[in-house]
Amino acid sequence: MTGTGVVGGRYVLLDALDRRGLGPVRRAEDRITGRSVAVTEIAVPAHGDGLRERLLDEVRAAGRLQHPGVVGVLDLITDRTPDGALREYLVTEHPDARPLSGLVEGGPIAPNRAAAIGRDVLAALRAVHADGGTHGGLDPDCVLLAPDGSALVTDLGLARAVGRAPGMFAPPERRDGIGDSPAADLWSLGALLQHTAGRRIPPGGPLERAIAGLTAAEPADRSGPDEAQALLERAARPRPAGGDQDRNRRILLVVAGLLLVAVVAMLLWATR
């Protein structure tokens, strides 16, 4: 990167984006196409032998994938910062979206909205798995929310490439050093949903059942994508206006009606 803030002689760095992850993320302009892109700066650790090769493998895999729920990967640039430090810069599409992590900082969100996000993330993961890959590091920073409420998945394979330590969204087998798998991604999705909706999840409802199925300890015991999708579709349906109050009102009306019938029947019997 030159002192003027240009990566690879092509991407002009602009404002910082409100995204965490594997390094600082900046909005940039592609000098050739004029396109707005996102550039993630990835520090190369001292023990980073083979990092670029691993990143290239992940970038090539992600670059093949074309899916509306996956943020497209465009380029990988090796460059130096003004102080001479070596960096890798990942260039991706720049959708008009904000990270899920920023949303949940304000507390758990409505269960049906969390389920809708989970449904979109699951669709993206299914596309990744169908292409023979895995995400390998799904967490709230890897999920971006568009203004229309739809969710996008980003940073495919990056956590695996840089060797990031497993966190709270990593399944038990990954923390035990076992490799990635589609089942591991689904566990991470379940953990993400639990974190996103938290204490607002209705007991016994489809969202709670989806999370329980996705986060089973043993990969073989976890729900498959079809079952999870069906439950998330149900959980994402908007609740009727009034929610529990309307339901309780209907129950009271039914009970009152039954009591009225019973009283009328008793009066008729007494007048015989």
N, C-alpha and C positions, 0 to 999 in steps of 0.2 A: 504494500500500500504506500502510495506517495504521501508527502506531507500535505498535499491538498485534499486528501480524503478520497482517493480513487483506488479501488481494488482491481488489480489485474489490468490496469489501463483502460478499463471499460465501465465499471460500476461506480458512479458518483454517490458517495455516502451522504445521506441527508439526516433527517431527525431520527432519534432513538424510538424504538417501538416498546410498548408496555408488555414485554414478554420476557419470561425467564426461560431457563433451559440449560443448554450446554455452553452458552456464552452470550455476550451482548448481541442484540438484534437491531439492525438499522434499516430504515427504508432507504432505498437507493434508486437511482435512475440509470437504466441501461443506455449508454451513449450511442449505441448502434441502433437500437429499436425505439428508444424513447419510452420504453415500458417501465412502469414502477414495479420494483422487485423488493424482496426482503433478503438481507445479507446477515448471516450468523457468523460471528467470529469464534473460531474454535482454537483455543490455545493448544499448542503441541507440547505435551509433557516431556520432561527430561528422559523418561523411559519410553518415549513414543515411537520406538522403532516399529515400522509396519503400520503406523496409524493411517498414513495416506492411502496405502493399499486397501486397508479395511474400509476406509471412508469411500474409496472409489467403488468397491464392491457394493456397498449399500446404496450409493448414489446411482449406480447403473441399474440396480434392481428397482429402486424407487422411480427412476426416470422412465422405465418401461411401462409403469402402471398409469393408466388413464382412467380415473374415476372421479365423479363430481364431489365425492366426500373426502378426497385425499389431496392435500396441497402439493402441487407439482414441483419436482426438483428440476432445476435448470442448469446448474453449473457447479463446479468445485474448483476454487482458485487457491494456489499456494502463493503467499506473498509475505512481505515483512512489514511490521509496524514502523512508525518513524524512529523508534529507538532500536530498531534492528532485530526485534524478536520475531521468530518465525510463527506464522499463523496459517491455518486453513480457513477459507471463507466459503461457506455453503450458500449458494444462491437459489432461492425458491420463488414461487409465485407469492404475490403480496395481496391476499384477499382482504376485503373490508371486514375485518373480524377482530374480536378481542379474546384473550385467553380465558378459559373456564376458571383457571386459578384465581383470576381477579374477581370474578363474579362471586365465588363461594367464600371469599375473604369476609364478605358481609354476613355470612351465616348460611345455613342450609336453604336450598331453594325448594319451590313447590314440587311435590313428588311427580306430578304429571309432566312438568317441564323437565325434570331430571330424566324421566323415562324416555321422553322424546329425544333428548340429547343422546342417551344410551342407545336408542334405536338407530340414530344416524351413525354413531361411532361403530356399532356392530356391523352395519352395512359396509362401512369402509374397511373394517377388519376382514370381513368375509371376502372382499375383493383382493386384499393383500394375501390372504391365505390361499385363495384360488389361483393366484399367480405363483404360488410356491414359497412365499415369504412369510415373515412374522414382523410385528412391530418391535418387540423386544424391550420396550421401555415406556409403555403407555402410562401417563399421569395427567393431572389437570393442566399442566403447561403445554401438553401436546394436543390439546383439544381447543379449537378456535370456534367462537360463536359469531355467526353472521347476523346482520340486523334483522333478517327475517326469522331468526330463531334456529336455523339449521346449524348443525355442527360439522366441522371439518377436522381431519386428523393430519398432523404434521410430524416431522422428525422421525420418519420411519428408519429404524435400524441404527440411529445415531448413538443411542446409549450403549448399544452393543459394540459399536465400532470404537468408541473412546474408552470402553471398559469402565463405565460408571458403576459405582457400587449400588447393589439393589436397595431400594427404599421401601416405604410403606405400601407402595402399590405393586410390588413385586411378589409373585406367588411363592409358596414355600419351596418348591423345587428349584427356583432360580436362586433363592438365598442359600440353598444347599449346593450350589455350583452345577446344577444340571442345566443343559442347554435349553434354548427357547423352543416353543412349540405353539401351535394355535390355541391349545388348551391353556397355556400360560397367559397368552394375551386375553383370553376370556376371563380368567381369574382377575387380571388387572382391571378389566372393565367392571366387574362386580365390585371390586374395592373402590373404584372411582365413583360408582353410583352410590355406594354407601356413604362415602365422604361428601358427595354433592347434596344428597337429600337428608342424610343424618337422622335426627330424631323425628323428622316430619313424615317418615315412611309409615303408612298405615299398616298396623299389624295384620298379618294373614292375607294381605292384598297381593296383587300380581307383581308389584315391584319388589316387595320383600321376598316373595318366592323366587323371582328371577335372580336376585342377589344371592340368596342361599344356594341356588343351583349352580351359579357361576363360580362361587368361592368355596366349593367343596374342597377338602384338603387333598384328596387324591384326584389326579387328573382324569382317571377313568370314571370317577363318580360325578363329574361336572356335567351340567346341562350342555347339550349341543346348541349350535347357533339357531336351529329352527325353533326349538322350544323356547330359548331365550327371546327370540324375535317375537313370537306369539305373545308371551307375557308382557314384553315391553310395549307392544302395540296396544294391549288392553290398558296397561297402566298409564299410557300417554293420552288416553281419551280425556277431553275436558270434563271436569266435574260439573254436574248440574248447578245452575245458579242457586245459591243458598246452601249448597253442600249438605252437611249433617243436619242443619236446622230444618231444611225442607224434608229430609228423610224422617226426622223425629216428629215433625208435624203430621206427616202422613200416617205414621204409626199411631200417634195419639188419636187421629180421626178414626182410624180403623177400630181402635179399642173403644172409643166413645160410641161408635156405631154398634158394636157388639153389646156393650152395656145397655144401650137404649133398647135393642131387640130383646134382651133378657128381661128388662123392666116391663116392657109391654107384654111379654109373654106371661110374666107373673101376675100382672093386673088382670089380664084376660082369664087366667086360671082362677084368680080369687073371686071374680064376678060370676062364676058358674054356679 
